[in-house]
Amino acid sequence: MDDTYRAETIAITSGRPAPSADGALNPVISLNSTFHVGGPVGYGRYGNETWEALEVAIGSLEGGKTLVFSSGMAAISAVFSLLPVGSVVTASHEGYSGTMTLLKSLNDSGRIEVRFVDVAKTEDVLAALPGTSLLWLESPTNPCLHVADLPILIAAAKQCGSGVAVDNTFATPLVQKPLSLGADIVMHSVSKYLAGHSDLIMGSISTNDEALFSRISDARKLNGAIAGPFEAWLALRGLRTFPLRFERAQSNALELAKRLAAHQGIAQVYYPGLESDANHLRAKSFMKGFGAVLSFTVLGGSHEADRVCAASKLITNATSLGGVESLWERRRRWTLESASVPESLIRLSVGCENIEDLWSDIQQSLQHA
Ligand SMILES: Cc1ncc(COP(=O)(O)O)c(C=O)c1O
């Protein structure tokens, strides 16, 4: 593959078998638990050519060597499993509820010490860095869309001798490439934008550090959190259209954020693409877009927000994000969601539908608040 290709081309060309007469364009779905002796793989938990094709493609987009896992949480758990007992992790106090819950339980059990900070407050993160082994950043955060100043924080963490891992699920490599800013690890819930069709669960880790790659690979072998070959094939099929889907969803999201901000039934819109958003200038300074998830609070409380979510006819009232179809939900319906997230906050994962159809559905749903 030509390594000067841009993301749109990489998504379509990478992870394909080498050309040969009558050779296949797409990787095979390798359904094998074992292999003949003498090769580098040997057993189905150690490697699989369908995962490898997907890993090449994600790695080419992120600019690092990649390993896929059975879920985003499996990928996150593999990273934390590498830390010696008692290590200090500095992490956002607001982010994906699964990550937050895992960090709290690792902290409470004494496995690691977590310094929870507001990642949008750069000074607070910098103050927490001395003695930190790993700075874990999710940016923009789920579901409040806070933006961490990645260039400054990554550089400062490296200077303090800390490793840096970035959950890039919301931004995607089309918006920011943390490895190129000096991060050690980029993590994805592949279940979201990269696969893009709400039909599989998968995670990935990418890194430029060979030694770290081999430790994470060993962790995957031993923890056994491997992806299924069929899911890997499906994710790669989805990845071919990721830039197209993401660009459409992102432009829909910006337009909906603007219209929602002007709607009288809305208390606040959370989207870094809005000029009025507290994160806007920072996001503009280093991100190439603002993503396709936005959140908003409706006037009233949880009941009003529940009624809005239940009233939609086009947007599906369901959790998750990053698929071609728009989804929304009231985040606090989950008991694991952080108490700092407002009760009436609705997270909207904007899909690729027609913008006017989406807006009509939002307008009629808001009438039920
Ligand atoms: C930002 C973020 N990171 C990680 C995860 C976990 O990924 P998975 O559900 O694939 O395990 C999610 C899931 O919603 C997420 O939104």
The ligand as an ORCA input file, in Angstrom:
! r2SCAN-3c Opt
* xyz 0 1
  C     -15.896      6.114     24.733
  C     -16.115      4.641     24.915
  N     -15.065      3.872     25.246
  C     -15.201      2.536     25.428
  C     -16.434      1.915     25.301
  C     -16.553      0.440     25.550
  O     -16.606     -0.235     24.327
  P     -17.378     -1.643     24.110
  O     -18.817     -1.403     24.359
  O     -17.021     -1.988     22.704
  O     -16.802     -2.615     25.097
  C     -17.548      2.685     24.962
  C     -18.872      2.048     24.821
  O     -19.893      2.728     24.735
  C     -17.376      4.083     24.763
  O     -18.410      4.881     24.443
*
